[in-house]
Amino acid sequence: AKEARKVIDLSFPESPNILLKFPDPFDPNANPSTYVEIAAAPAAPTGKGPAKGAPPAPVAAPGSRQQTKRLYFNSTKVSDNRAGVTPGSFEVILSQEAKESGLWSLSVDKGSLTAASVDAAAVAVDVTCTLPKPRSLGGVVVGSWKAFQVEVVLKGGWCLPGESDEHRMWITLEAYVGL
């Protein structure tokens, strides 16, 4: 199959860029069910804290609003006994700009996937955007859309002999950030 694709110059299409859009939660017409308002300063963290080398989670200020969108990763079971099927894994990597913005957090940034029925093996990753309350400039609300890149690395599963078992795709996170 690999040689046939090469002979007729057939390649797999690029993965489409996925867009997760976080609208302005401070818009007067925003639906309150789409965000969570941070009423008080967060409690001091307890336990072990972030993993070694991991950036600290953003700290939400009172008056901030959080929006969450969920991604699902899974690995379906190959039932025809073909060779080369391995367990899968995923990693979600925020760009440096996204990390430095302090707006984004992930519930899980990497994990393993077990081949099973689609729903049984799904791993949920919550992408949370925490926007600070915008300052008002004499009643004028000023802001702009900001875009941040996220790389997703999928590994394992079945692939053609001689092909990489690693696949990379991109997600764009867009948020309306008030000034």
C-alpha positions in Angstrom: 0.0 0.0 0.0 2.8 2.4 0.8 4.6 1.7 -2.5 1.3 2.1 -4.4 0.7 5.5 -2.8 4.3 6.6 -3.7 3.9 5.4 -7.4 0.7 7.3 -8.0 1.8 10.3 -5.8 -1.1 9.8 -3.3 -0.7 11.1 0.2 -3.0 11.3 3.2 -4.6 14.7 3.7 -3.2 16.9 6.4 -5.2 16.9 9.6 -7.5 19.9 9.7 -6.8 22.5 12.3 -9.4 22.3 15.1 -10.7 25.6 16.5 -11.9 25.9 20.1 -13.5 29.4 20.4 -14.1 30.9 23.8 -16.5 33.9 23.4 -16.4 37.0 25.7 -18.0 35.8 29.0 -18.3 39.5 30.0 -20.5 40.4 27.1 -23.8 41.7 28.5 -25.6 39.1 26.3 -23.4 36.2 27.4 -25.3 33.2 28.6 -24.5 32.6 32.3 -24.6 28.8 31.8 -21.4 29.1 29.5 -19.1 30.3 32.2 -18.2 30.1 35.9 -17.6 33.3 37.9 -14.8 33.3 40.4 -16.3 34.9 43.4 -13.4 34.8 45.9 -9.7 34.3 45.9 -8.8 30.6 45.4 -7.7 28.6 48.4 -4.0 27.9 48.9 -3.0 24.7 47.1 -2.6 21.6 49.1 -0.9 18.3 48.3 2.1 17.7 46.2 1.5 20.5 43.7 2.4 20.4 40.0 4.6 17.7 38.5 8.4 18.5 38.4 9.1 20.9 35.5 5.4 21.6 34.9 4.3 25.2 34.9 2.1 26.3 37.8 -1.6 26.4 37.2 -3.0 29.9 36.5 -4.4 31.6 39.6 -7.8 33.1 39.0 -8.5 36.5 40.5 -11.9 37.4 42.0 -14.3 38.5 39.3 -12.6 36.3 36.6 -14.7 34.0 34.5 -13.9 30.5 33.4 -15.1 28.7 30.3 -14.3 25.0 29.7 -14.4 22.9 26.5 -13.8 19.2 26.5 -11.7 17.1 24.1 -12.0 13.3 23.9 -9.2 11.0 23.0 -9.7 7.3 22.4 -8.4 4.2 20.6 -10.7 1.8 18.9 -10.2 -1.9 18.9 -8.9 -3.5 15.8 -10.7 -6.9 15.6 -9.2 -8.5 12.5 -6.0 -9.7 14.3 -3.7 -7.7 12.2 0.0 -7.4 13.3 1.4 -4.2 14.6 -1.4 -3.0 16.8 -0.1 -1.3 19.9 -1.7 0.7 22.8 -1.9 4.4 22.1 -1.0 7.5 23.9 -1.6 11.3 23.6 0.1 14.5 24.7 -1.5 17.9 24.6 1.2 20.6 24.4 0.3 24.3 25.0 2.5 26.7 23.1 4.9 28.9 25.0 2.7 31.9 24.3 -0.3 30.1 25.7 1.5 29.1 28.9 2.9 32.6 29.4 -0.6 34.2 28.9 -1.8 32.6 32.1 -5.2 32.2 30.5 -5.2 28.4 29.8 -5.1 25.2 31.8 -5.6 21.5 31.0 -7.2 18.9 33.3 -4.8 16.3 31.8 -1.9 16.9 29.4 -0.9 13.3 28.6 -2.2 9.8 29.0 -2.4 6.3 27.6 -5.3 4.9 25.5 -6.5 1.4 25.7 -8.0 -0.2 22.6 -11.7 -0.9 23.4 -15.1 0.2 22.3 -15.1 3.9 21.4 -17.1 5.2 24.4 -15.5 2.9 27.0 -11.9 4.0 26.4 -12.4 7.7 25.9 -10.1 10.0 28.0 -11.5 13.5 28.5 -9.3 16.6 28.6 -10.8 19.8 29.8 -9.4 23.0 28.3 -10.2 25.9 30.6 -9.8 29.5 29.7 -9.8 31.9 32.7 -10.3 35.5 31.7 -9.8 38.4 34.1 -12.5 41.0 34.6 -11.8 43.7 32.0 -11.2 47.2 33.1 -13.7 49.8 31.9 -12.4 52.9 30.2 -15.1 55.4 30.9 -17.8 52.9 30.0 -16.1 51.8 26.8 -15.2 48.1 26.7 -12.0 47.4 24.7 -10.6 44.0 23.8 -9.6 41.8 20.9 -9.5 38.1 19.9 -6.3 36.3 20.7 -5.3 33.0 19.2 -3.0 30.4 20.8 -1.6 27.2 19.4 -1.8 23.7 20.9 0.0 20.7 19.5 -1.5 17.2 20.0 0.8 14.2 19.6 -0.9 10.9 19.1 1.3 7.7 19.3 0.7 4.0 18.9 -2.3 2.2 17.5 -2.1 0.5 14.1 -0.1 1.9 11.2 1.2 0.5 7.9 4.5 -1.4 8.2 7.4 1.1 7.9 5.3 4.1 8.7 5.6 6.2 11.9 3.1 5.5 14.7 3.2 9.2 15.6 0.7 11.7 14.3 0.7 15.4 15.1 -2.2 17.8 14.8 -2.9 21.3 15.8 -5.7 23.0 17.8 -6.2 26.8 17.8 -7.6 28.3 21.0 -9.3 31.6 20.5 -10.5 33.8 23.3 -11.9 37.4 23.4 -9.6 39.1 25.9 -10.8 42.4 27.4 -8.3 45.0 28.4 
